[in-house]
Amino acid sequence: MDTLSQLHTSAEATNSGSPHATALIKTKGLVRTFKSRKGTVEAVRGVDLEVREGEIFGFLGPNGAGKTTTMRILTTLMPASGGTATVCGLDLRRDPAKVRRQIGYVSQVGGAEPMETGRENLLLQGRVYGMSAKEAQQRAAELVTRLDMDDFADRLVKTYSGGQKRRLDVALGIMHHPRLLFLDEPTTGLDPQSRARIWDEVRALHDQGMTIFLTTHYMDEADGLCNRLAIIDHGQIVSQGSPETLKQEIAGDIISLGLDMQSNAVEQVTSLMRERPFVREIQPTADGAQLYVSQGETVLPEVLRTLDAQHIAIRSVMLARPTLDDVFLRRTGRSLRESNGNS
């Protein structure tokens, strides 16, 4: 039985991502500080995580939230300033070399040598991890076919498109059959077709039993790929759970109102709507306000009539079910979309 088959069997035995599965990542009070001219910067502030064997775990947050710093700690590329962590049952401080044998890591920028071909990069990666020349050749050939790299595997990497480079990066990350794969912003900068291709490969790896920890600032990526996720902001975890569980924290529907932000329209809307029995919560946004309501389709006409009677101009209106951005907004007071756009 090959390694991936063994991984698949192991994942099935532990009921992929179930609460009783083995924890491949456990952190307690993880901290990372940096010195700057302005003083001490806390990039990671007491992060507690548990990633179970056989799941895709997402780390969602805006750029600069601490996602990549946390991942670099967990992949032994950066020491923690405080707290404890185990990866694949190994203590991160005491056994970093053993941890590296168990994991694969795909960084945001990738690690392929541009003046070599994709296949040459794969062969070198295999030899670095102790494979014989024959084993490395067989594994490289397998991955070239599996990731549809046949058309470009023997070209220099410097000639690759963004999507082709990303497929090679993933191949390099799994060349040595890791038990746990780290993907740092795996689809940033890719076109929609290339993003979909990477998503398909992540799902395929998961189906074969590999545990995957990925960082992302794309809500659709976290929602569509992850069994569970943690939302991080300013170095702290603000919420954890499955995408559906997190969205269920926000009961009902959401009416998003675009208002004149030069006037006191937000305050007027808040005052008018606060006592309405169907309004559960009101949240200001960058361009107006969001009303969390029961039976949105039924109450929307009443909301519009009430505001119109008070001559409150509405620039836009949208009715929707809660999203992960709404979870982030509720937890932090700002939109994840806005946070990414401003970073």
C-alpha positions, 0 to 999 in steps of 0.5 A, a space after each residue: 500500500 502506498 503512502 497516500 493510500 495509508 493516509 486515506 485509510 488513516 483518515 477514514 479510521 479517524 472519521 475525517 475531521 471528527 471531534 474524536 480524530 487525532 489533533 495534528 496541530 495544537 497550540 496554546 497561547 501562541 505569541 510572536 512579537 517583533 521589535 520596531 522603531 515604534 516599540 514592540 509589535 504583537 503579530 500573534 497574540 495568544 492563538 489557541 488552535 486545534 487542527 484534526 487529522 483528515 480535515 481542511 482547516 482554514 485560517 481566514 483574516 485580512 492581510 496583516 492579521 497574523 495568518 502567515 506569521 502563525 503558519 511560519 511558526 507552525 512550519 518551524 520557519 520562525 520561533 514563537 515568542 511564547 506559548 506552546 505548540 505540537 505538530 503531528 504529535 511533536 513538540 515544535 521547540 524540541 523537535 523541529 527537524 522531525 516536524 519538517 519530515 512530517 509536513 509539506 509547506 507551500 508559501 505565498 511566493 513559492 520556492 521553485 528554482 526559475 532556471 530549472 525545469 519543473 521536473 528538475 525541481 521535483 527531482 531535487 526536492 525528492 532527493 533532499 527528502 532522502 528519496 533514491 533517484 529512481 523513487 524521485 523520478 517515479 514520484 515526479 512522473 506521478 505528480 506531473 500527470 496528476 496535476 496536468 503538468 505534462 505540457 510544461 513540466 520540462 520547460 524552465 520555470 521562469 516561462 510558467 504562468 501564475 497558475 502553472 507555477 502554483 501547480 508546481 508549488 503544490 507538487 513540490 509541497 507533496 513530493 515527499 508524501 507529507 502527513 500535513 500540508 500547509 498552504 499559505 494563500 494558495 490562490 492569491 493573484 490567480 485567475 478564476 480558472 487557475 483558482 478553480 484548478 487549485 481548489 480541485 487539487 486541494 479537495 483531491 488531496 483531502 479525499 485521499 486522506 491528507 490533512 490541510 491547513 490553509 490561510 486565505 483572505 478570500 471568504 468564498 475559498 474558506 466557505 467552499 473548501 474548509 471543514 472548519 476555520 478560525 477567523 483571525 484579526 490583529 493577531 487574535 482568534 475572534 471566532 472558530 467553527 465550521 463555516 455553517 456554524 459560524 454563519 448560524 451565529 447570525 440568525 435571520 436575514 441581512 438588509 444592507 443599506 447604502 446611505 448618505 454618509 455625509 449626513 446623520 442618516 446612519 443615526 436616523 436609521 438606527 433610531 427608527 429601526 432600533 425598536 422594531 420587533 423584527 430587527 435583531 441587531 443594527 451594525 454600521 458599515 463603511 457606506 451605511 448600515 446592516 439590519 439583522 432581521 427576521 423574515 427579510 423578504 416580508 419586512 423589507 417593504 416596511 423598512 423602505 416605507 419607514 425610511 422614505 416617510 422620514 425622507 432618508 435617502 437610500 443609495 442602495 439596498 440588498 437582502 441576503 443570507 449571512 456570509 463569513 464577512 458578516 461574521 467578521 463584521 459582527 466580531 470586529 466591527 468592520 468588513 473583511 472586504 474593506 480590511 483587505 481592500 485597505 491593506 
